[in-house]
Amino acid sequence: QNLGKVLLSLEDKQFSSDREFSGYLIRKVGGKAGWKRFWLTVGNKYFNFYKSHEDSQLIQSIPLPEFELSLPDRGDADELDFAQRLPYMFKLFSKSVVYYFITENRYS
């Protein structure tokens, strides 16, 4: 399933454990320097991050029901110097952390 459909289901709070996605995303944690590329799997209401598609060691899991999804806005400009020109971007945020993501294309 492509990322766009996964994100739409997240926005509608209809994400279910039978939907899965995997692919590369570029991620930045709000307030920290640098973007990093990770292999992502989405399933069972979690974003799961790995160094590459060949790696089986989980780096981090983000529980999706605890986050809100949106597009970056003007308030995010200081965080997004590298990526402002890239159209395939979104953010997940909670009260304590913001994650910015860039997909490599519309269908990633």
N, CA, C and O atoms as CSV, one atom per row, in Angstrom:
chain,resi,resn,atom,element,x,y,z
A,1,GLN,N,N,0.852,-1.180,0.000
A,1,GLN,CA,C,0.000,0.000,0.000
A,1,GLN,C,C,0.887,1.229,0.000
A,1,GLN,O,O,1.895,1.253,0.706
A,2,ASN,N,N,0.540,2.253,-0.774
A,2,ASN,CA,C,1.416,3.414,-0.834
A,2,ASN,C,C,1.227,4.325,0.373
A,2,ASN,O,O,0.192,4.295,1.039
A,3,LEU,N,N,2.247,5.135,0.639
A,3,LEU,CA,C,2.273,5.984,1.825
A,3,LEU,C,C,1.102,6.958,1.852
A,3,LEU,O,O,0.543,7.217,2.918
A,4,GLY,N,N,0.725,7.498,0.705
A,4,GLY,CA,C,-0.395,8.434,0.677
A,4,GLY,C,C,-1.666,7.844,1.254
A,4,GLY,O,O,-2.366,8.508,2.018
A,5,LYS,N,N,-1.972,6.615,0.901
A,5,LYS,CA,C,-3.159,5.954,1.435
A,5,LYS,C,C,-3.024,5.698,2.928
A,5,LYS,O,O,-3.990,5.834,3.678
A,6,VAL,N,N,-1.814,5.324,3.360
A,6,VAL,CA,C,-1.579,5.114,4.789
A,6,VAL,C,C,-1.791,6.415,5.547
A,6,VAL,O,O,-2.433,6.424,6.598
A,7,LEU,N,N,-1.253,7.523,5.020
A,7,LEU,CA,C,-1.387,8.809,5.699
A,7,LEU,C,C,-2.834,9.270,5.735
A,7,LEU,O,O,-3.287,9.818,6.740
A,8,LEU,N,N,-3.557,9.055,4.658
A,8,LEU,CA,C,-4.977,9.418,4.665
A,8,LEU,C,C,-5.729,8.620,5.718
A,8,LEU,O,O,-6.594,9.164,6.405
A,9,SER,N,N,-5.414,7.347,5.852
A,9,SER,CA,C,-6.099,6.545,6.861
A,9,SER,C,C,-5.709,6.994,8.264
A,9,SER,O,O,-6.527,6.924,9.181
A,10,LEU,N,N,-4.473,7.453,8.446
A,10,LEU,CA,C,-4.067,7.993,9.743
A,10,LEU,C,C,-4.851,9.260,10.067
A,10,LEU,O,O,-5.322,9.440,11.190
A,11,GLU,N,N,-4.985,10.134,9.073
A,11,GLU,CA,C,-5.719,11.379,9.274
A,11,GLU,C,C,-7.169,11.101,9.651
A,11,GLU,O,O,-7.753,11.808,10.473
A,12,ASP,N,N,-7.736,10.082,9.054
A,12,ASP,CA,C,-9.127,9.740,9.320
A,12,ASP,C,C,-9.283,8.844,10.546
A,12,ASP,O,O,-10.394,8.431,10.880
A,13,LYS,N,N,-8.157,8.542,11.221
A,13,LYS,CA,C,-8.165,7.689,12.424
A,13,LYS,C,C,-8.723,6.303,12.123
A,13,LYS,O,O,-9.309,5.660,12.993
A,14,GLN,N,N,-8.537,5.843,10.875
A,14,GLN,CA,C,-9.048,4.536,10.481
A,14,GLN,C,C,-7.914,3.548,10.226
A,14,GLN,O,O,-8.120,2.528,9.568
A,15,PHE,N,N,-6.727,3.837,10.735
A,15,PHE,CA,C,-5.591,2.957,10.497
A,15,PHE,C,C,-5.815,1.638,11.207
A,15,PHE,O,O,-6.063,1.618,12.413
A,16,SER,N,N,-5.733,0.550,10.488
A,16,SER,CA,C,-5.959,-0.754,11.096
A,16,SER,C,C,-4.726,-1.636,10.945
A,16,SER,O,O,-3.873,-1.386,10.094
A,17,SER,N,N,-4.642,-2.653,11.763
A,17,SER,CA,C,-3.455,-3.499,11.797
A,17,SER,C,C,-3.283,-4.347,10.544
A,17,SER,O,O,-2.211,-4.918,10.346
A,18,ASP,N,N,-4.294,-4.449,9.696
A,18,ASP,CA,C,-4.146,-5.273,8.498
A,18,ASP,C,C,-3.519,-4.505,7.336
A,18,ASP,O,O,-3.236,-5.103,6.298
A,19,ARG,N,N,-3.296,-3.214,7.479
A,19,ARG,CA,C,-2.648,-2.418,6.444
A,19,ARG,C,C,-1.159,-2.330,6.749
A,19,ARG,O,O,-0.759,-2.108,7.893
A,20,GLU,N,N,-0.341,-2.506,5.711
A,20,GLU,CA,C,1.094,-2.434,5.912
A,20,GLU,C,C,1.733,-1.635,4.796
A,20,GLU,O,O,1.216,-1.581,3.680
A,21,PHE,N,N,2.848,-1.022,5.098
A,21,PHE,CA,C,3.627,-0.252,4.158
A,21,PHE,C,C,5.085,-0.381,4.554
A,21,PHE,O,O,5.398,-0.498,5.739
A,22,SER,N,N,5.976,-0.362,3.581
A,22,SER,CA,C,7.396,-0.275,3.876
A,22,SER,C,C,8.067,0.517,2.769
A,22,SER,O,O,7.636,0.492,1.616
A,23,GLY,N,N,9.121,1.215,3.134
A,23,GLY,CA,C,9.860,2.019,2.175
A,23,GLY,C,C,10.787,2.975,2.900
A,23,GLY,O,O,10.801,3.042,4.130
A,24,TYR,N,N,11.557,3.711,2.121
A,24,TYR,CA,C,12.493,4.657,2.713
A,24,TYR,C,C,11.831,6.009,2.946
A,24,TYR,O,O,11.068,6.500,2.114
A,25,LEU,N,N,12.141,6.598,4.099
A,25,LEU,CA,C,11.740,7.960,4.444
A,25,LEU,C,C,12.968,8.686,4.962
A,25,LEU,O,O,13.884,8.075,5.512
A,26,ILE,N,N,12.974,9.981,4.782
A,26,ILE,CA,C,14.000,10.828,5.374
A,26,ILE,C,C,13.347,11.513,6.561
A,26,ILE,O,O,12.270,12.096,6.435
A,27,ARG,N,N,14.004,11.441,7.720
A,27,ARG,CA,C,13.391,11.913,8.967
A,27,ARG,C,C,14.267,12.927,9.680
A,27,ARG,O,O,15.495,12.844,9.656
A,28,LYS,N,N,13.609,13.880,10.310
A,28,LYS,CA,C,14.269,14.855,11.174
A,28,LYS,C,C,13.448,14.974,12.446
A,28,LYS,O,O,12.220,15.043,12.396
A,29,VAL,N,N,14.126,14.997,13.583
A,29,VAL,CA,C,13.450,15.209,14.859
A,29,VAL,C,C,13.488,16.699,15.148
A,29,VAL,O,O,14.557,17.308,15.088
A,30,GLY,N,N,12.347,17.301,15.461
A,30,GLY,CA,C,12.271,18.729,15.737
A,30,GLY,C,C,13.240,19.138,16.835
A,30,GLY,O,O,13.355,18.464,17.859
A,31,GLY,N,N,13.943,20.258,16.612
A,31,GLY,CA,C,14.891,20.767,17.590
A,31,GLY,C,C,16.285,20.173,17.473
A,31,GLY,O,O,17.195,20.596,18.187
A,32,LYS,N,N,16.472,19.205,16.593
A,32,LYS,CA,C,17.781,18.582,16.393
A,32,LYS,C,C,18.251,18.830,14.975
A,32,LYS,O,O,17.446,19.007,14.061
A,33,ALA,N,N,19.552,18.840,14.801
A,33,ALA,CA,C,20.138,19.079,13.478
A,33,ALA,C,C,20.141,17.797,12.657
A,33,ALA,O,O,20.244,16.695,13.196
A,34,GLY,N,N,20.028,17.960,11.359
A,34,GLY,CA,C,20.248,16.865,10.432
A,34,GLY,C,C,19.059,16.005,10.090
A,34,GLY,O,O,18.167,15.767,10.904
A,35,TRP,N,N,19.079,15.545,8.853
A,35,TRP,CA,C,18.098,14.626,8.311
A,35,TRP,C,C,18.771,13.274,8.139
A,35,TRP,O,O,19.950,13.210,7.793
A,36,LYS,N,N,18.033,12.186,8.378
A,36,LYS,CA,C,18.568,10.843,8.208
A,36,LYS,C,C,17.572,9.998,7.427
A,36,LYS,O,O,16.358,10.139,7.574
A,37,ARG,N,N,18.115,9.120,6.597
A,37,ARG,CA,C,17.293,8.228,5.792
A,37,ARG,C,C,17.149,6.894,6.528
A,37,ARG,O,O,18.131,6.318,6.995
A,38,PHE,N,N,15.903,6.414,6.620
A,38,PHE,CA,C,15.597,5.171,7.312
A,38,PHE,C,C,14.670,4.305,6.471
A,38,PHE,O,O,13.900,4.803,5.650
A,39,TRP,N,N,14.762,3.005,6.693
A,39,TRP,CA,C,13.765,2.074,6.171
A,39,TRP,C,C,12.617,2.078,7.176
A,39,TRP,O,O,12.834,1.925,8.378
A,40,LEU,N,N,11.417,2.250,6.684
A,40,LEU,CA,C,10.233,2.350,7.534
A,40,LEU,C,C,9.289,1.206,7.218
A,40,LEU,O,O,9.050,0.889,6.053
A,41,THR,N,N,8.759,0.595,8.252
A,41,THR,CA,C,7.615,-0.293,8.083
A,41,THR,C,C,6.478,0.300,8.904
A,41,THR,O,O,6.685,0.798,10.010
A,42,VAL,N,N,5.297,0.239,8.353
A,42,VAL,CA,C,4.112,0.718,9.055
A,42,VAL,C,C,3.196,-0.480,9.206
A,42,VAL,O,O,2.839,-1.133,8.226
A,43,GLY,N,N,2.824,-0.759,10.431
A,43,GLY,CA,C,1.919,-1.862,10.679
A,43,GLY,C,C,1.541,-1.898,12.148
A,43,GLY,O,O,2.302,-1.459,13.011
A,44,ASN,N,N,0.384,-2.413,12.414
A,44,ASN,CA,C,-0.108,-2.523,13.782
A,44,ASN,C,C,-0.051,-1.186,14.522
A,44,ASN,O,O,0.235,-1.137,15.719
A,45,LYS,N,N,-0.328,-0.099,13.786
A,45,LYS,CA,C,-0.408,1.259,14.332
A,45,LYS,C,C,0.930,1.808,14.832
A,45,LYS,O,O,0.965,2.612,15.763
A,46,TYR,N,N,2.027,1.373,14.213
A,46,TYR,CA,C,3.359,1.868,14.562
A,46,TYR,C,C,4.157,2.195,13.315
A,46,TYR,O,O,4.051,1.499,12.305
A,47,PHE,N,N,4.964,3.260,13.379
A,47,PHE,CA,C,6.046,3.498,12.432
A,47,PHE,C,C,7.262,2.822,13.046
A,47,PHE,O,O,7.657,3.164,14.161
A,48,ASN,N,N,7.860,1.872,12.345
A,48,ASN,CA,C,9.043,1.155,12.820
A,48,ASN,C,C,10.221,1.501,11.927
A,48,ASN,O,O,10.138,1.363,10.707
A,49,PHE,N,N,11.321,1.953,12.527
A,49,PHE,CA,C,12.478,2.429,11.785
A,49,PHE,C,C,13.657,1.470,11.878
A,49,PHE,O,O,13.973,0.941,12.943
A,50,TYR,N,N,14.305,1.261,10.714
A,50,TYR,CA,C,15.494,0.418,10.588
A,50,TYR,C,C,16.530,1.187,9.768
A,50,TYR,O,O,16.183,2.118,9.041
A,51,LYS,N,N,17.804,0.795,9.888
A,51,LYS,CA,C,18.847,1.463,9.108
A,51,LYS,C,C,18.656,1.238,7.615
A,51,LYS,O,O,18.840,2.155,6.815
A,52,SER,N,N,18.287,0.018,7.240
A,52,SER,CA,C,18.069,-0.293,5.826
A,52,SER,C,C,17.046,-1.417,5.705
A,52,SER,O,O,16.634,-2.012,6.701
A,53,HIS,N,N,16.649,-1.693,4.480
A,53,HIS,CA,C,15.672,-2.768,4.257
A,53,HIS,C,C,16.257,-4.143,4.559
A,53,HIS,O,O,15.510,-5.110,4.707
A,54,GLU,N,N,17.582,-4.244,4.654
A,54,GLU,CA,C,18.239,-5.514,4.959
A,54,GLU,C,C,18.459,-5.709,6.458
A,54,GLU,O,O,18.866,-6.788,6.889
A,55,ASP,N,N,18.196,-4.681,7.245
A,55,ASP,CA,C,18.475,-4.720,8.674
A,55,ASP,C,C,17.254,-5.227,9.439
A,55,ASP,O,O,16.125,-4.836,9.143
A,56,SER,N,N,17.483,-6.092,10.417
A,56,SER,CA,C,16.372,-6.597,11.228
A,56,SER,C,C,16.347,-5.977,12.630
A,56,SER,O,O,15.428,-6.233,13.408
A,57,GLN,N,N,17.359,-5.160,12.947
A,57,GLN,CA,C,17.397,-4.531,14.269
A,57,GLN,C,C,16.579,-3.240,14.262
A,57,GLN,O,O,16.904,-2.288,13.553
A,58,LEU,N,N,15.528,-3.224,15.052
A,58,LEU,CA,C,14.648,-2.069,15.160
A,58,LEU,C,C,15.369,-0.922,15.853
A,58,LEU,O,O,15.948,-1.103,16.925
A,59,ILE,N,N,15.335,0.262,15.240
A,59,ILE,CA,C,15.951,1.446,15.832
A,59,ILE,C,C,14.960,2.183,16.726
A,59,ILE,O,O,15.295,2.597,17.837
A,60,GLN,N,N,13.733,2.342,16.225
A,60,GLN,CA,C,12.717,3.086,16.965
A,60,GLN,C,C,11.332,2.704,16.469
A,60,GLN,O,O,11.150,2.370,15.298
A,61,SER,N,N,10.363,2.757,17.363
A,61,SER,CA,C,8.951,2.613,17.014
A,61,SER,C,C,8.214,3.854,17.487
A,61,SER,O,O,8.437,4.336,18.598
A,62,ILE,N,N,7.336,4.366,16.639
A,62,ILE,CA,C,6.492,5.505,17.002
A,62,ILE,C,C,5.050,5.013,17.023
A,62,ILE,O,O,4.537,4.579,15.992
A,63,PRO,N,N,4.382,5.071,18.179
A,63,PRO,CA,C,2.984,4.647,18.261
A,63,PRO,C,C,2.065,5.697,17.633
A,63,PRO,O,O,1.843,6.757,18.219
A,64,LEU,N,N,1.544,5.413,16.475
A,64,LEU,CA,C,0.785,6.395,15.696
A,64,LEU,C,C,-0.450,6.962,16.388
A,64,LEU,O,O,-0.730,8.147,16.206
A,65,PRO,N,N,-1.203,6.194,17.170
A,65,PRO,CA,C,-2.381,6.789,17.810
A,65,PRO,C,C,-2.041,7.932,18.783
A,65,PRO,O,O,-2.921,8.716,19.138
A,66,GLU,N,N,-0.796,8.032,19.210
A,66,GLU,CA,C,-0.401,9.088,20.153
A,66,GLU,C,C,0.014,10.379,19.459
A,66,GLU,O,O,0.373,11.350,20.125
A,67,PHE,N,N,-0.030,10.402,18.121
A,67,PHE,CA,C,0.455,11.552,17.356
A,67,PHE,C,C,-0.620,12.110,16.443
A,67,PHE,O,O,-1.561,11.417,16.056
A,68,GLU,N,N,-0.456,13.381,16.111
A,68,GLU,CA,C,-1.288,14.035,15.110
A,68,GLU,C,C,-0.477,14.136,13.828
A,68,GLU,O,O,0.751,14.195,13.874
A,69,LEU,N,N,-1.148,14.155,12.695
A,69,LEU,CA,C,-0.529,14.237,11.384
A,69,LEU,C,C,-0.902,15.559,10.734
A,69,LEU,O,O,-2.059,15.976,10.783
A,70,SER,N,N,0.089,16.226,10.119
A,70,SER,CA,C,-0.224,17.432,9.354
A,70,SER,C,C,0.888,17.707,8.360
A,70,SER,O,O,1.931,17.053,8.367
A,71,LEU,N,N,0.646,18.680,7.514
A,71,LEU,CA,C,1.691,19.211,6.654
A,71,LEU,C,C,2.451,20.274,7.443
A,71,LEU,O,O,1.867,20.924,8.311
A,72,PRO,N,N,3.738,20.465,7.163
A,72,PRO,CA,C,4.461,21.552,7.831
A,72,PRO,C,C,3.834,22.898,7.471
A,72,PRO,O,O,3.263,23.063,6.393
A,73,ASP,N,N,3.949,23.844,8.383
A,73,ASP,CA,C,3.423,25.184,8.135
A,73,ASP,C,C,4.524,26.220,8.365
A,73,ASP,O,O,5.675,25.859,8.613
A,74,ARG,N,N,4.177,27.486,8.283
A,74,ARG,CA,C,5.178,28.562,8.427
A,74,ARG,C,C,5.929,28.495,9.755
A,74,ARG,O,O,7.096,28.882,9.825
A,75,GLY,N,N,5.281,28.015,10.792
A,75,GLY,CA,C,5.920,27.889,12.092
A,75,GLY,C,C,7.050,26.869,12.109
A,75,GLY,O,O,7.854,26.850,13.041
A,76,ASP,N,N,7.116,26.024,11.086
A,76,ASP,CA,C,8.155,24.997,10.994
A,76,ASP,C,C,9.345,25.437,10.140
A,76,ASP,O,O,10.280,24.660,9.947
A,77,ALA,N,N,9.326,26.660,9.631
A,77,ALA,CA,C,10.326,27.105,8.654
A,77,ALA,C,C,11.755,26.962,9.150
A,77,ALA,O,O,12.623,26.575,8.368
A,78,ASP,N,N,12.040,27.255,10.405
A,78,ASP,CA,C,13.410,27.160,10.909
A,78,ASP,C,C,13.922,25.726,10.883
A,78,ASP,O,O,15.125,25.505,10.744
A,79,GLU,N,N,13.043,24.767,11.012
A,79,GLU,CA,C,13.440,23.358,11.020
A,79,GLU,C,C,13.684,22.807,9.619
A,79,GLU,O,O,14.348,21.782,9.468
A,80,LEU,N,N,13.158,23.470,8.599
A,80,LEU,CA,C,13.053,22.846,7.288
A,80,LEU,C,C,13.908,23.468,6.195
A,80,LEU,O,O,13.553,23.358,5.022
A,81,ASP,N,N,15.001,24.107,6.520
A,81,ASP,CA,C,15.835,24.747,5.498
A,81,ASP,C,C,16.202,23.787,4.376
A,81,ASP,O,O,16.111,24.148,3.202
A,82,PHE,N,N,16.615,22.567,4.717
A,82,PHE,CA,C,17.042,21.576,3.732
A,82,PHE,C,C,15.900,21.172,2.816
A,82,PHE,O,O,16.119,20.914,1.633
A,83,ALA,N,N,14.717,21.117,3.331
A,83,ALA,CA,C,13.628,20.451,2.629
A,83,ALA,C,C,12.527,21.366,2.114
A,83,ALA,O,O,11.540,20.873,1.567
A,84,GLN,N,N,12.657,22.650,2.265
A,84,GLN,CA,C,11.543,23.528,1.899
A,84,GLN,C,C,11.113,23.361,0.450
A,84,GLN,O,O,9.948,23.596,0.129
A,85,ARG,N,N,12.000,22.971,-0.413
A,85,ARG,CA,C,11.649,22.850,-1.824
A,85,ARG,C,C,11.098,21.476,-2.200
A,85,ARG,O,O,10.730,21.248,-3.352
A,86,LEU,N,N,11.042,20.561,-1.231
A,86,LEU,CA,C,10.572,19.211,-1.521
A,86,LEU,C,C,9.086,19.074,-1.196
A,86,LEU,O,O,8.665,19.362,-0.075
A,87,PRO,N,N,8.292,18.637,-2.171
A,87,PRO,CA,C,6.838,18.631,-1.972
A,87,PRO,C,C,6.285,17.472,-1.152
A,87,PRO,O,O,5.168,17.576,-0.646
A,88,TYR,N,N,7.007,16.389,-1.003
A,88,TYR,CA,C,6.445,15.201,-0.363
A,88,TYR,C,C,6.867,15.145,1.095
A,88,TYR,O,O,7.704,14.333,1.490
A,89,MET,N,N,6.274,16.016,1.876
A,89,MET,CA,C,6.685,16.202,3.258
A,89,MET,C,C,5.457,16.195,4.164
A,89,MET,O,O,4.380,16.655,3.783
A,90,PHE,N,N,5.644,15.656,5.380
A,90,PHE,CA,C,4.593,15.706,6.391
A,90,PHE,C,C,5.256,15.682,7.754
A,90,PHE,O,O,6.463,15.467,7.870
A,91,LYS,N,N,4.451,15.905,8.790
A,91,LYS,CA,C,4.983,15.821,10.149
A,91,LYS,C,C,4.014,15.062,11.041
A,91,LYS,O,O,2.799,15.092,10.847
A,92,LEU,N,N,4.583,14.388,12.015
A,92,LEU,CA,C,3.842,13.768,13.108
A,92,LEU,C,C,4.253,14.504,14.363
A,92,LEU,O,O,5.439,14.762,14.570
A,93,PHE,N,N,3.288,14.848,15.210
A,93,PHE,CA,C,3.649,15.594,16.407
A,93,PHE,C,C,2.757,15.219,17.583
A,93,PHE,O,O,1.603,14.819,17.436
A,94,SER,N,N,3.354,15.371,18.746
A,94,SER,CA,C,2.635,15.219,20.004
A,94,SER,C,C,2.997,16.445,20.848
A,94,SER,O,O,3.645,17.367,20.353
A,95,LYS,N,N,2.591,16.456,22.094
A,95,LYS,CA,C,2.940,17.591,22.960
A,95,LYS,C,C,4.432,17.660,23.231
A,95,LYS,O,O,4.956,18.737,23.516
A,96,SER,N,N,5.129,16.525,23.148
A,96,SER,CA,C,6.538,16.507,23.538
A,96,SER,C,C,7.538,16.398,22.395
A,96,SER,O,O,8.723,16.654,22.609
A,97,VAL,N,N,7.107,16.026,21.183
A,97,VAL,CA,C,8.074,15.847,20.090
A,97,VAL,C,C,7.407,16.063,18.738
A,97,VAL,O,O,6.211,15.827,18.564
A,98,VAL,N,N,8.221,16.520,17.782
A,98,VAL,CA,C,7.778,16.677,16.395
A,98,VAL,C,C,8.745,15.904,15.509
A,98,VAL,O,O,9.962,16.033,15.641
A,99,TYR,N,N,8.196,15.104,14.611
A,99,TYR,CA,C,8.991,14.405,13.607
A,99,TYR,C,C,8.594,14.952,12.245
A,99,TYR,O,O,7.408,15.052,11.933
A,100,TYR,N,N,9.594,15.309,11.426
A,100,TYR,CA,C,9.372,15.733,10.046
A,100,TYR,C,C,9.817,14.605,9.132
A,100,TYR,O,O,10.823,13.944,9.392
A,101,PHE,N,N,9.069,14.389,8.065
A,101,PHE,CA,C,9.378,13.309,7.133
A,101,PHE,C,C,9.321,13.816,5.700
A,101,PHE,O,O,8.520,14.684,5.354
A,102,ILE,N,N,10.191,13.249,4.884
A,102,ILE,CA,C,10.181,13.497,3.447
A,102,ILE,C,C,10.142,12.135,2.776
A,102,ILE,O,O,10.936,11.254,3.108
A,103,THR,N,N,9.232,11.958,1.846
A,103,THR,CA,C,9.226,10.750,1.025
A,103,THR,C,C,10.010,11.057,-0.230
A,103,THR,O,O,10.157,12.220,-0.604
A,104,GLU,N,N,10.508,10.043,-0.873
A,104,GLU,CA,C,11.339,10.247,-2.050
A,104,GLU,C,C,10.526,10.590,-3.294
A,104,GLU,O,O,11.048,11.156,-4.254
A,105,ASN,N,N,9.260,10.245,-3.266
A,105,ASN,CA,C,8.378,10.613,-4.368
A,105,ASN,C,C,6.933,10.489,-3.885
A,105,ASN,O,O,6.675,10.110,-2.742
A,106,ARG,N,N,6.035,10.802,-4.742
A,106,ARG,CA,C,4.621,10.798,-4.374
A,106,ARG,C,C,4.128,9.429,-3.937
A,106,ARG,O,O,3.200,9.327,-3.135
A,107,TYR,N,N,4.740,8.386,-4.456
A,107,TYR,CA,C,4.239,7.034,-4.206
A,107,TYR,C,C,5.059,6.245,-3.211
A,107,TYR,O,O,4.809,5.053,-3.027
A,108,SER,N,N,6.034,6.868,-2.560
A,108,SER,CA,C,6.855,6.160,-1.566
A,108,SER,C,C,6.001,5.678,-0.433
A,108,SER,O,O,6.508,5.059,0.503
